């Protein structure tokens, strides 16, 4: 588990996107979500953790966890209170449209496992809002009680970004706002190498974290996150 700290110079992190001028969504008067971003975009400055294919916004109010499958980082989860946002990026064809296909597949799987879902318009376009029966009982809940989940998706240039919001934020707008801000601030680094559509883009642990795991914590550089976040040790979840 790790948190983004203030800079070594003692200055606060750079402004979040919602502190910069934003265009309004047509007909709503509400600020439009400009991100998630492609690495080639003119990206607003923000404090982010570099995981290779994903550059993930971070702040003192968030915990960032890395889940591992088959000895490889598989997804990033940003935790806010009792809620979480799971992030994964995938390769896609130049024609895009992968989210339409995946959304239908998720809805079919939700129905197959006894849940229900419906499409809704959210800050990033069409999303899927579902209630599913968790595979593992939630503490304090009966085993068959459905839990809310929001599936977010954005098609980028030759990539697709999926976000999954779980916990109370899945059906409480005020709790979802910070996680939506994280999703909108993600930068996807697709790279130029060929990757088959639907294959997950590689997630890499930052060098500083690898050094900390090896017990070789480096000296912080001026103005950079000092990467001394291991108050209880790095939280890396292995999924089998």
C-alpha positions in Angstrom: 0.0 0.0 0.0 1.4 3.4 -0.9 0.4 7.0 -0.9 1.6 10.0 -2.9 3.4 12.4 -0.6 4.0 16.1 -1.0 7.2 17.1 -2.9 10.6 17.0 -1.2 10.6 20.8 -1.4 7.5 20.9 0.7 5.3 22.2 -2.0 1.8 20.9 -2.6 1.2 18.5 -5.5 0.3 20.2 -8.8 -3.3 21.2 -9.5 -5.8 18.4 -10.3 -7.7 18.6 -13.6 -10.8 20.0 -11.9 -8.8 23.0 -10.7 -8.2 23.9 -14.4 -10.8 25.5 -16.7 -13.0 22.8 -18.2 -15.5 22.8 -21.1 -19.1 22.2 -20.3 -21.0 19.1 -21.3 -23.5 20.0 -24.0 -26.9 20.9 -22.6 -26.0 20.2 -19.0 -24.0 23.1 -17.7 -21.8 20.6 -16.0 -18.0 20.4 -16.5 -17.1 17.8 -19.1 -14.6 15.1 -18.3 -11.7 15.6 -20.8 -9.7 12.5 -19.8 -8.6 9.8 -19.6 -5.6 10.8 -21.6 -3.4 9.3 -24.3 0.3 9.8 -23.8 0.4 11.8 -27.0 -2.2 14.4 -25.7 -1.5 17.8 -24.2 -1.9 16.4 -20.7 -2.7 18.6 -17.7 0.0 18.6 -15.1 -0.9 16.3 -12.2 0.8 14.2 -9.6 0.8 10.6 -11.0 2.4 7.2 -10.3 4.0 5.7 -13.4 3.1 2.0 -13.9 4.3 1.8 -17.5 1.1 1.6 -19.5 -0.8 3.4 -16.9 0.0 6.7 -15.2 -2.3 6.9 -12.2 -3.3 10.0 -10.3 -2.5 9.8 -6.6 -2.9 11.9 -3.5 -2.8 11.8 0.3 -6.5 10.7 0.4 -5.9 7.6 -1.8 -4.2 4.2 -1.3 -2.9 2.5 -4.5 -2.7 -1.3 -4.6 -1.2 -3.6 -7.2 -2.8 -7.0 -7.8 -0.7 -9.8 -9.2 -1.7 -12.8 -11.3 0.7 -15.4 -12.6 3.6 -13.5 -10.9 2.8 -10.4 -13.1 1.1 -7.1 -12.1 -2.5 -7.5 -13.4 -4.4 -4.4 -12.4 -4.2 -1.3 -10.3 -6.8 -0.5 -7.6 -7.2 3.0 -6.1 -8.8 2.9 -2.7 -10.8 5.7 -1.2 -12.4 4.9 2.1 -14.4 1.7 1.7 -14.6 2.1 -2.1 -12.2 1.2 -4.9 -11.5 1.8 -8.5 -9.9 -1.0 -10.4 -8.0 0.0 -13.6 -6.8 -2.0 -16.6 -5.7 -0.9 -20.0 -6.0 -3.1 -23.1 -4.8 -2.9 -26.7 -7.5 -2.1 -29.3 -7.8 -1.8 -33.0 -7.5 1.6 -34.7 -11.2 1.4 -35.5 -12.0 1.5 -31.7 -15.5 0.4 -30.5 -14.1 -2.2 -28.1 -16.2 -0.8 -25.1 -19.5 -1.6 -26.9 -18.4 -5.2 -27.3 -17.0 -5.6 -23.8 -20.0 -3.9 -22.2 -22.4 -6.4 -23.8 -20.2 -9.3 -22.6 -20.1 -8.0 -19.0 -23.8 -7.6 -19.0 -24.3 -11.2 -20.2 -21.9 -12.5 -17.6 -23.6 -10.5 -14.8 -27.0 -12.0 -15.9 -25.5 -15.5 -16.1 -24.2 -15.3 -12.4 -27.6 -14.1 -11.1 -27.1 -10.4 -11.1 -28.7 -7.6 -13.1 -27.4 -4.6 -15.0 -28.4 -1.6 -17.1 -26.7 1.0 -19.2 -26.6 4.6 -18.1 -24.9 7.8 -19.2 -22.1 8.8 -16.9 -19.3 11.4 -16.9 -17.3 9.3 -19.4 -20.2 8.3 -21.7 -22.1 5.0 -21.6 -21.4 2.9 -18.5 -22.8 -0.3 -17.1 -24.4 -0.2 -13.6 -24.8 -3.6 -12.1 -25.8 -5.5 -9.0 -23.9 -8.7 -8.6 -23.7 -11.6 -6.1 -20.1 -11.4 -4.8 -18.0 -14.6 -5.1 -16.8 -14.0 -1.6 -19.2 -12.9 1.2 -19.0 -9.3 2.2 -18.5 -8.8 5.9 -21.8 -7.9 7.6 -23.8 -8.9 4.5 -25.8 -12.0 3.7 -24.1 -14.3 1.2 -26.8 -13.8 -1.5 -27.2 -10.0 -1.3 -26.3 -8.2 -4.5 -23.6 -5.6 -4.4 -23.5 -2.5 -6.6 -20.7 -2.2 -9.2 -20.1 0.4 -11.9 -18.2 -0.5 -15.1 -16.6 2.4 -16.9 -15.0 2.2 -20.3 -13.2 4.6 -22.6 -11.9 3.9 -26.2 -8.7 5.7 -26.9 -6.3 5.6 -29.9 -5.4 1.9 -30.2 -6.2 1.3 -26.5 -9.2 0.7 -24.2 -9.3 1.7 -20.5 -11.7 -0.1 -18.1 -12.5 1.1 -14.7 -14.6 -0.8 -12.1 -16.0 1.1 -9.1 -17.0 -1.1 -6.1 -18.1 -0.4 -2.6 -20.4 2.4 -1.4 -19.2 4.7 -4.2 -20.8 2.4 -6.8 -24.2 3.9 -5.9 -23.4 7.1 -4.0 -22.5 10.0 -6.3 -20.7 12.0 -3.6 -18.4 9.1 -2.8 -17.8 8.3 -6.5 -16.6 11.8 -7.4 -13.0 11.4 -6.1 -12.7 8.0 -8.0 -14.2 9.5 -11.1 -11.5 12.2 -10.9 -8.8 9.6 -10.7 -10.2 7.7 -13.7 -10.4 11.0 -15.7 -6.8 11.8 -14.9 -5.3 8.5 -16.0 -2.8 8.6 -18.8 -2.6 5.5 -21.0 0.8 4.8 -22.6 0.0 2.4 -25.5 3.5 2.3 -27.1 4.3 1.6 -30.7 4.9 -2.1 -30.4 2.3 -4.5 -31.9 -0.2 -5.9 -29.3 -3.2 -8.0 -30.3 -6.6 -6.3 -29.5 -8.0 -7.1 -26.1 -4.5 -8.1 -24.7 -3.8 -6.2 -21.5 -1.1 -3.6 -21.7 1.9 -4.3 -19.5 1.9 -2.9 -16.0 5.3 -2.3 -14.4 6.1 -1.3 -10.9 8.0 2.0 -10.6 11.8 1.7 -10.2 11.6 3.3 -6.8 9.1 0.8 -5.6 11.1 -2.1 -6.9 14.1 -0.7 -5.0 12.0 -0.3 -1.8 10.9 -3.9 -2.1 14.5 -4.9 -2.4 15.4 -2.9 0.7 17.3 -0.3 -1.4 15.2 2.8 -0.9 16.8 5.6 -3.0 17.4 9.2 -2.0 14.5 11.4 -3.1 15.1 13.9 -5.9 14.2 17.5 -5.6 10.5 18.1 -6.3 9.7 14.4 -6.7 7.5 12.1 -4.6 10.0 10.6 -2.1 8.5 7.2 -2.4 8.7 6.4 1.3 5.1 5.1 1.5 5.6 1.8 3.1 4.3 2.4 6.6 3.0 -1.2 6.7 4.9 -2.5 3.8 3.8 -2.5 0.2 0.4 -4.1 -0.3 0.6 -6.4 -3.4 -2.3 -8.8 -3.8 -1.8 -12.1 -5.6 -4.7 -13.4 -7.6 -4.7 -17.1 -8.5 
